[in-house]
């Protein structure tokens, strides 16, 4: 769905709507950047509050309807029982009938003693119209069926009231309680509990129809006028009944709605949805989500917890009329982790269009002066930018052209450095073929590396992660890519150097991933989405990247100080990597040996630049040296002699003589 931009964007209604959300958004802004969906995030508190209100209203309506149904069932069953008792007596043998038969036989025996024949005597008795035996059986069958339907409705109503009893309060984080509620609510919908409750009146309607049918059969052999009048009244009543149901199916907003009408419309549009039942949402099975349509995906692709979180967010988007709840759900998408497995469900539920609409509301266009955009709520706009990037990662979704100008206004927010940085990330992903957009991310990283600006840790990770995503999808000329690479690598090395001195493992892993991607060390990001996978493969990423850099420092614009830093870091990583034979593959060890050979021959690994024990390990790894050309062998030997004379460390001396 395209986002419409026009002069109406500058109207006061948009500004008022944005202001109405400010109270809730200020509370959601209390969440740290990237923490919008953690255990006690604001979105889960809003969800629990809204779910409590919705459940109370829904369950109260269901219970009130079932209470009325139970009262009507009791009255109807009592009246029906009275009719059934009377009609059932006519099916049993009667002593009066036996007496009449015996009297007729007695009259026949005395026929010879009287002048009047028995038939004449019987014909003189007035005949009263009465139902035949067959009709009596039909009447009882219909009325017993009606009584069974009525009592069955009462039985299921009592069971349903027990199903709707809320579970005992469970302590835990807001997210835990939200997941428990969403699982229960989803299962109530998947198993069509609400459809069953709304269908209970149909049993009573059927019972009434059976009762009227039995009544007409009972009157069939009696007075024709009474029978016809009763038949016409019943026919008119049920003609209106079925007509109103048909109208409610054709016109959703018709006032003649039946409790089951909404469910019938869904089943008419999706005939297979009624049979799509999945029992164990918590164990990773598939789930039917009707927000607003059924969405099904292979269970192995989606984590069970991610599925529940997605269902909760979609419920807030499509079932909550509260603007604050909808905005909280959209902003919570800004905190989704990179390895979130249910983003496709959010996209299919229309989350991307909702995000863009919310983003647009954070701006006001002044059409009286060259149609200029003004930022109304920069922090909320920043959250919507991250939500858009999270929900469209790895897809072909494009940023609307009409929203590029407000996005640029957000980038120009110098007083909101984190906001401007995230907006630059969005611009880079939205314009893969634009050199300036790509350089915007690098510029922010350069400012941080120079100390000109300070960004939050999460913002640093976003900048680095965006750079990695863009490096895999650049639509630029080769010369431009080389220029960006030579600009980025020195900045990344400086960031890596500063990150070593701070407890920021996530940032270090992001820097290493960026170095590896820009130097061509990785070709697939699917296995590196989670932070755990990046930490596990830290050595596999950083060592090849540094090796490529030290092999050709000129290509990457590396100066002497950064080259020495890269050499020291590579030497430091070499020892634990090289001597773990069961952990690292031989190819990685060959990369280490080749790089150390070049660095040692160039004098980048020597006494004074690295510690003695690291130098000792490096010399042990170098034996035998690899890829040392004949011209550099003399220089290599000279450096060995200098090392021997400059160091008295036993490991260095031993390796040098070796």
C-alpha positions in Angstrom: 0.0 0.0 0.0 1.6 3.3 -1.0 1.8 6.1 1.4 -0.1 9.1 0.3 1.6 12.5 0.7 -0.1 15.7 0.0 -1.1 19.1 1.2 -3.3 17.4 3.8 -0.1 16.3 5.6 0.3 19.9 6.8 -3.2 19.9 8.2 -3.8 20.4 11.9 -5.4 16.9 12.2 -2.1 15.2 11.7 -0.4 17.4 14.3 -3.2 16.8 16.7 -3.0 13.1 16.2 0.7 13.1 16.8 0.2 15.2 19.9 -2.3 12.7 21.2 0.3 10.0 21.0 3.0 12.0 22.8 1.9 11.0 26.3 2.3 7.3 25.5 5.3 7.7 23.4 7.2 9.6 26.1 6.7 6.6 28.3 7.9 4.3 25.6 10.9 6.6 25.1 12.0 5.5 28.5 13.2 2.2 26.9 16.8 2.4 26.0 17.7 2.3 22.3 17.4 -1.3 21.1 15.6 -2.3 24.3 12.0 -1.8 23.1 11.1 -5.4 23.2 13.0 -6.8 26.2 11.4 -8.5 29.2 10.0 -5.4 30.9 9.7 -3.1 27.9 6.9 -0.6 27.8 5.1 -2.3 25.0 4.4 -5.4 27.1 2.9 -3.3 29.9 0.7 -1.6 27.3 -0.2 -5.0 25.9 -1.1 -6.5 29.3 -3.3 -3.5 30.1 -5.1 -3.5 26.8 -5.5 -7.3 26.8 -7.0 -7.2 30.3 -9.6 -4.6 29.2 -10.4 -6.5 26.0 -10.6 -9.9 27.7 -12.8 -8.6 30.5 -15.2 -7.1 27.9 -15.1 -10.1 25.7 -15.6 -12.7 28.5 -18.3 -10.6 30.1 -20.2 -10.4 26.9 -19.9 -14.2 26.4 -20.9 -15.0 29.9 -23.8 -12.6 29.8 -25.0 -14.2 26.5 -24.7 -17.7 28.0 -26.6 -16.6 31.1 -29.5 -15.5 29.0 -29.3 -18.7 27.0 -29.3 -20.8 30.1 -32.4 -18.9 31.4 -34.2 -19.4 28.1 -33.2 -23.0 28.0 -34.6 -23.7 31.4 -38.0 -22.0 30.6 -38.2 -23.6 27.1 -37.3 -27.1 28.4 -40.0 -26.8 31.2 -42.7 -25.9 28.7 -41.5 -28.5 26.2 -41.4 -31.2 28.9 -45.1 -30.6 29.6 -46.0 -31.1 26.0 -43.8 -34.2 25.7 -45.4 -35.8 28.8 -48.8 -35.5 27.3 -47.9 -36.6 23.8 -45.9 -39.6 25.0 -48.9 -41.0 26.9 -50.7 -41.4 23.5 -48.0 -43.8 22.4 -48.6 -46.2 25.3 -51.4 -48.9 25.4 -54.6 -47.4 27.0 -57.0 -49.4 29.2 -59.9 -47.4 27.8 -59.1 -48.7 24.3 -59.0 -52.2 25.6 -62.4 -51.7 27.2 -63.9 -50.3 24.0 -62.7 -53.4 22.1 -64.2 -55.8 24.6 -67.5 -53.9 24.6 -67.6 -54.1 20.8 -67.1 -57.8 20.9 -69.8 -58.2 23.5 -72.2 -56.3 21.3 -71.3 -58.5 18.4 -72.2 -61.6 20.5 -75.6 -60.2 21.4 -76.3 -59.2 17.8 -78.8 -62.0 17.4 -80.9 -60.8 20.3 -81.4 -57.2 19.1 -82.8 -55.6 16.1 -80.1 -53.0 15.9 -76.8 -54.0 14.3 -73.5 -53.2 16.1 -72.3 -51.0 13.2 -75.4 -48.9 13.5 -74.8 -48.5 17.2 -71.1 -47.5 16.6 -72.1 -45.1 13.8 -74.5 -43.3 16.1 -71.5 -42.3 18.4 -70.1 -38.9 17.4 -66.6 -39.2 15.9 -63.8 -36.7 17.1 -60.8 -36.0 14.9 -57.6 -37.2 16.5 -54.0 -37.8 15.3 -53.1 -41.1 13.8 -50.5 -43.4 15.4 -47.9 -42.4 12.8 -48.5 -38.7 13.5 -48.2 -39.3 17.2 -44.8 -40.9 16.7 -43.6 -38.0 14.5 -44.7 -35.5 17.1 -42.9 -37.3 19.9 -39.8 -37.7 17.8 -39.6 -34.0 16.9 -40.3 -32.8 20.5 -37.8 -35.2 22.0 -35.2 -34.0 19.5 -36.1 -30.4 20.5 -35.6 -31.2 24.2 -32.3 -32.9 23.4 -31.1 -29.8 21.6 -32.2 -27.5 24.4 -30.5 -29.5 27.1 -27.3 -29.9 25.0 -27.1 -26.1 24.6 -27.3 -25.8 28.4 -24.6 -28.5 28.9 -22.2 -26.8 26.4 -22.9 -23.4 27.9 -21.9 -24.6 31.3 -18.7 -26.1 29.9 -17.9 -22.9 28.0 -18.3 -20.8 31.1 -15.6 -23.0 32.7 -13.4 -22.6 29.6 -13.5 -18.8 29.9 -12.5 -18.7 33.6 -9.2 -16.7 33.6 -6.2 -18.6 34.9 -4.7 -17.9 38.3 -2.3 -14.9 38.3 1.3 -15.8 37.4 4.2 -13.7 38.5 6.9 -12.9 36.0 8.1 -10.1 33.7 5.6 -8.2 31.6 6.8 -10.1 28.5 6.3 -13.5 30.2 2.7 -12.6 31.2 2.0 -11.2 27.7 3.2 -14.4 26.1 1.0 -16.5 28.4 -2.0 -14.4 27.6 -1.4 -14.4 23.9 -0.9 -18.2 23.8 -4.2 -18.7 25.6 -6.0 -16.2 23.4 -4.6 -17.7 20.2 -5.6 -21.2 21.3 -9.2 -20.0 22.0 -9.3 -18.7 18.5 -7.5 -21.6 16.8 -9.9 -24.0 18.4 -12.9 -21.8 17.5 -14.1 -21.5 21.1 -15.7 -18.1 20.4 -17.4 -19.4 17.3 -18.7 -22.3 19.4 -20.1 -20.0 22.0 -21.7 -17.8 19.4 -23.2 -20.8 17.7 -24.9 -22.1 20.9 -28.1 -20.0 20.2 -28.4 -22.0 16.9 -29.1 -25.1 19.0 -32.0 -23.3 20.7 -33.2 -21.9 17.3 -33.2 -25.5 16.0 -35.0 -26.7 19.1 -37.7 -24.1 18.5 -38.0 -25.1 14.9 -38.4 -28.8 15.9 -41.0 -27.8 18.5 -43.1 -25.8 15.9 -42.8 -28.7 13.4 -44.1 -31.2 16.0 -46.9 -28.8 16.8 -48.0 -28.5 13.2 -47.9 -32.3 12.8 -50.0 -32.6 15.9 -52.6 -30.2 14.4 -52.5 -31.7 10.9 -55.4 -34.0 11.5 -57.3 -31.5 13.6 -58.9 -28.2 12.7 -57.5 -27.0 9.4 -57.9 -23.3 10.3 -55.8 -23.6 13.5 -53.2 -25.6 11.7 -52.9 -23.2 8.8 -52.7 -20.2 11.0 -49.9 -21.8 13.1 -48.1 -22.8 10.0 -48.2 -19.3 8.5 -46.9 -17.7 11.7 -44.0 -20.2 12.0 -43.1 -19.8 8.3 -43.1 -16.0 8.5 -40.9 -16.1 11.6 -38.3 -18.4 10.2 -38.4 -16.7 6.8 -37.4 -13.5 8.6 -34.8 -15.5 10.6 -33.0 -16.9 7.6 -33.5 -13.7 5.6 -31.8 -11.6 8.3 -29.0 -14.1 8.5 -28.4 -13.9 4.7 -28.5 -10.1 4.9 -25.9 -10.1 7.7 -23.6 -12.2 5.5 -24.0 -10.0 2.4 -23.8 -6.7 4.4 -21.3 -6.7 7.3 -22.7 -3.5 8.7 -26.4 -4.5 8.5 -28.1 -4.2 11.9 -29.6 -7.7 11.5 -26.5 -9.4 12.8 -26.5 -12.9 14.2 -23.9 -14.1 16.8 -22.5 -16.5 14.2 -22.5 -14.1 11.2 -18.9 -12.9 11.6 -17.6 -16.5 11.8 -19.7 -17.5 8.8 -18.2 -14.7 6.7 -14.7 -15.9 7.6 -15.5 -19.5 6.7 -17.1 -18.4 3.4 -13.9 -16.5 2.4 -11.6 -19.2 3.8 -13.3 -22.6 3.6 -10.2 -24.5 4.9 -9.6 -22.2 7.9 -12.1 -24.1 10.0 -10.1 -27.2 9.7 -6.7 -25.5 10.2 -6.1 -26.4 13.9 -2.7 -26.5 15.4 -2.6 -27.5 19.0 0.8 -26.6 20.5 1.8 -23.1 19.8 4.4 -23.2 22.5 6.2 -26.2 21.0 6.9 -24.6 17.6 4.0 -25.8 15.6 2.2 -23.8 13.0 -0.4 -21.3 14.1 -3.4 -19.7 12.3 -3.3 -16.0 12.7 -6.3 -14.0 11.4 -5.0 -10.5 11.7 -6.8 -9.8 9.4 -6.1 -13.0 7.3 -4.7 -16.4 8.1 -0.9 -16.6 7.9 0.8 -19.9 7.9 4.5 -20.7 7.6 6.6 -23.8 8.1 7.3 -24.3 11.8 11.0 -25.0 11.4 11.5 -21.5 10.1 10.0 -19.6 13.0 11.1 -19.8 16.6 8.1 -20.5 19.0 8.8 -17.4 21.2 9.2 -15.2 18.1 5.9 -16.4 16.8 4.1 -15.6 20.1 5.7 -12.1 20.2 4.6 -11.5 16.6 1.1 -12.6 17.4 1.0 -10.2 20.3 2.2 -7.3 18.3 -0.2 -8.0 15.5 -3.0 -8.2 18.0 -2.1 -4.7 19.2 -2.0 -3.4 15.6 -5.3 -4.9 14.4 -7.4 -5.5 17.5 -6.7 -2.4 19.7 -8.5 0.8 19.0 -6.2 2.7 21.3 -3.7 4.8 19.3 -1.1 4.5 22.1 -1.2 0.7 21.9 -0.8 0.7 18.1 2.1 3.1 18.3 3.7 1.1 21.1 3.5 -2.1 19.0 5.1 -0.4 15.9 7.9 1.1 18.0 8.5 -2.2 19.6 9.5 -3.5 16.2 12.5 -1.2 16.4 14.0 -3.4 19.1 13.7 -6.7 17.3 17.0 -8.6 17.2 18.7 -9.3 13.9 18.1 -13.0 14.3 14.3 -12.5 14.7 12.6 -15.3 12.7 9.1 -14.0 12.4 9.6 -10.7 10.5 7.8 -12.1 7.4 4.7 -12.6 9.5 4.7 -8.9 10.5 5.2 -7.9 6.8 2.2 -10.0 5.7 0.1 -8.5 8.4 0.7 -5.0 7.0 3.3 -3.8 9.5 5.5 -2.0 6.9 2.6 0.2 5.7 1.7 1.0 9.3 5.3 1.9 10.1 5.5 4.3 7.2 2.2 6.0 8.1 3.4 6.4 11.7 6.7 7.8 10.4 4.8 10.4 8.3 2.8 11.6 11.3 6.1 12.6 13.0 6.4 15.4 10.4 4.4 18.4 9.3 4.6 19.8 5.8 4.2 23.6 5.5 2.6 24.0 2.1 2.6 27.8 2.5 6.4 28.1 2.1 7.9 25.9 -0.6 6.3 22.8 0.9 8.9 22.4 3.6 8.9 19.6 6.0 9.3 20.1 9.8 10.2 17.5 12.3 7.5 17.2 15.0 8.7 14.1 16.9 12.3 13.1 16.0 12.7 10.4 18.6 9.5 8.6 17.5 10.6 9.0 13.9 13.9 7.3 14.8 12.1 4.4 16.2 10.0 4.0 13.1 13.2 4.0 11.0 14.6 1.2 13.0 11.3 -0.7 12.8 11.3 -0.3 9.1 14.8 -1.6 8.8 14.0 -4.6 11.0 10.9 -5.5 9.2 12.3 -5.2 5.7 15.8 -6.6 6.2 16.6 -9.0 3.4 13.6 -8.1 1.3 12.9 -5.9 -1.7 10.8 -3.3 0.1 11.6 0.2 -1.1 11.4 3.4 0.9 8.7 5.6 -0.6 10.1 8.4 -2.7 7.7 10.9 -1.2 9.3 10.2 2.3 12.9 10.8 1.3 12.7 14.5 2.0 11.4 14.1 5.6 14.0 11.4 6.1 16.7 13.9 5.0 15.3 16.4 7.5 15.7 13.8 10.2 19.3 13.3 9.1 20.0 17.0 9.6 19.0 16.8 13.3 22.5 17.7 14.6 21.3 18.1 18.1 19.9 14.6 18.1 23.1 12.6 17.1 21.6 9.2 17.6 18.5 10.1 15.7 20.6 11.5 12.8 22.7 8.3 12.8 19.8 6.0 12.6 18.2 8.1 9.9 21.4 7.9 7.9 21.3 4.1 8.2 17.8 4.1 6.8 18.8 6.4 3.9 21.8 4.1 3.1 19.5 1.0 3.0 16.9 2.9 1.0 19.4 4.2 -1.6 21.9 1.4 -2.4 22.8 3.2 -5.6 23.6 6.5 -4.0 27.2 7.2 -3.0 26.3 10.0 -0.7 23.8 7.9 1.2 26.5 5.2 1.7 29.1 7.7 2.8 26.7 9.1 5.3 27.1 6.0 7.5 30.8 6.1 7.2 30.8 9.8 8.1 29.1 9.0 11.4 31.6 6.3 12.1 34.4 8.7 11.3 33.0 11.3 13.7 32.9 8.7 16.4 36.4 7.4 15.7 37.7 11.0 15.8 35.9 11.7 19.1 33.8 14.5 17.6 30.6 12.8 18.5 29.5 10.2 21.1 26.9 7.6 20.2 25.2 5.0 22.3 26.4 1.5 22.0 23.3 0.4 20.3 23.7 3.2 17.7 27.2 2.1 17.0 26.0 -1.4 16.4 23.3 -0.1 14.0 25.8 2.0 12.1 28.2 -1.0 11.7 25.4 -3.5 11.0 24.0 -1.2 8.3 27.4 -0.8 6.7 27.6 -4.6 6.6 24.2 -5.0 5.0 24.9 -2.3 2.4 28.3 -3.8 1.5 26.5 -7.0 0.4 24.0 -5.1 -1.7 25.8 -2.1 -3.1 24.6 -1.0 -6.6 27.6 1.2 -7.3 30.4 1.2 -9.8 33.6 -0.7 -8.9 35.7 2.4 -8.6 33.2 3.9 -6.1 33.2 0.7 -4.1 37.0 0.8 -3.9 36.9 4.4 -2.8 34.3 3.6 0.0 36.4 0.6 1.0 39.6 2.6 1.3 37.8 5.2 3.3 36.0 2.7 5.6 38.8 0.3 6.6 41.1 2.8 8.4 38.0 4.1 10.3 37.0 0.5 11.3 40.6 -0.2 12.5 40.6 2.8 14.6 37.2 1.9 16.1 38.5 -1.6 16.7 41.5 -0.2 18.6 39.3 2.0 20.8 36.7 -0.8 21.3 39.4 -3.1 22.8 39.9 -0.8 25.7 36.1 -0.8 26.6 33.8 -3.7 27.7 31.8 -3.6 24.5 31.8 -7.1 23.0 28.8 -6.4 20.8 30.5 -3.4 19.2 33.8 -5.3 18.7 31.9 -8.2 17.0 30.1 -5.7 14.8 33.4 -4.0 13.8 35.0 -7.4 13.1 32.0 -8.4 10.9 32.3 -5.0 9.0 36.0 -5.5 8.4 35.4 -9.1 7.2 32.6 -8.1 4.9 34.5 -5.1 3.3 37.6 -7.1 2.8 35.7 -10.0 1.2 36.1 -12.4 4.0 32.4 -13.5 4.3 29.9 -14.2 1.6 26.8 -15.2 3.6 25.3 -13.3 6.5 22.6 -15.9 7.3 24.8 -17.8 9.7 26.0 -14.6 11.4 22.7 -12.9 12.5 22.9 -13.7 16.2 25.4 -12.2 18.6 26.3 -15.7 19.8 27.3 -16.9 16.3 29.4 -13.8 15.8 31.3 -14.3 19.1 31.8 -18.0 18.3 33.4 -17.1 15.0 35.3 -14.1 16.1 38.7 -15.5 15.3 37.5 -16.9 12.0 36.4 -13.4 11.0 39.1 -11.1 12.3 42.2 -13.1 11.3 41.4 -13.4 7.6 40.3 -9.7 7.5 43.6 -8.5 9.2 45.6 -10.8 7.0 44.1 -9.3 3.8 44.7 -5.8 5.1 48.4 -6.4 6.0 49.0 -8.1 2.6 47.9 -5.0 0.7 47.8 -2.0 3.0 48.0 0.5 0.2 44.7 -0.7 -1.3 42.9 0.0 1.9 44.5 3.3 2.6 46.3 2.0 5.7 49.1 4.2 7.1 52.0 3.2 9.2 50.5 3.5 12.6 47.4 1.5 11.7 49.5 -1.1 10.0 51.6 -1.6 13.1 48.4 -1.8 15.1 47.0 -4.5 12.7 50.3 -6.4 12.9 50.3 -6.3 16.7 46.7 -7.5 16.8 47.3 -10.3 14.3 50.3 -11.4 16.3 48.3 -11.4 19.5 45.6 -13.5 17.9 47.9 -15.9 16.2 49.1 -17.9 19.2 45.7 -19.0 20.6 44.4 -19.7 17.1 47.4 -21.6 15.7 47.9 -24.0 18.6 44.2 -25.1 18.9 44.4 -27.9 16.4 41.0 -29.3 17.2 39.2 -25.9 16.9 40.5 -24.2 13.8 41.0 -25.5 10.3 44.4 -25.8 8.6 43.5 -23.2 6.1 43.2 -20.5 8.8 46.6 -21.5 10.2 48.1 -21.2 6.7 46.7 -17.6 6.6 48.3 -16.8 9.9 51.7 -18.2 8.9 51.7 -16.4 5.6 50.7 -13.1 7.1 53.2 -13.3 10.0 56.0 -14.2 7.5 55.3 -11.0 5.5 55.0 -8.8 8.7 58.2 -10.2 10.2 60.0 -9.7 6.9 58.8 -6.1 6.8 59.9 -5.5 10.3 56.3 -5.1 11.7 56.7 -7.9 14.2 59.8 -7.2 16.2 61.2 -6.4 19.6 59.6 -3.3 21.0 56.4 -3.5 18.9 55.1 -6.7 20.5 55.8 -8.3 23.8 58.5 -11.0 24.1 56.1 -13.9 24.7 54.0 -12.9 21.7 57.1 -12.6 19.6 58.3 -16.0 20.8 54.9 -17.6 19.7 55.1 -15.7 16.4 58.6 -17.1 15.7 57.5 -20.6 16.5 54.6 -20.3 14.1 56.9 -18.9 11.4 59.0 -22.1 11.2 59.3 -22.9 8.4 58.7 -19.4 6.8 56.2 -19.2 4.0 56.2 -17.2 0.8 59.4 -15.3 1.5 60.8 -14.3 -1.8 64.5 -14.6 -2.5 65.1 -10.8 -2.4 63.7 -10.6 1.2 65.5 -13.6 2.6 68.6 -11.6 3.4 66.4 -9.0 5.1 64.6 -11.8 6.9 67.9 -13.2 8.3 69.0 -9.7 9.3 65.8 -9.2 11.3 66.3 -12.6 13.0 69.8 -11.5 14.0 68.5 -8.2 15.3 65.9 -10.0 17.3 68.5 -12.3 18.8 70.6 -9.4 19.9 67.7 -7.3 21.2 65.9 -9.9 23.2 67.0 -12.2 26.0 63.7 -13.9 26.4 64.2 -17.7 26.4 61.4 -18.4 24.0 62.6 -15.8 21.5 66.2 -16.9 21.7 65.2 -20.6 21.4 63.0 -20.0 18.4 65.6 -17.8 16.7 68.3 -20.4 16.9 65.8 -23.0 15.9 
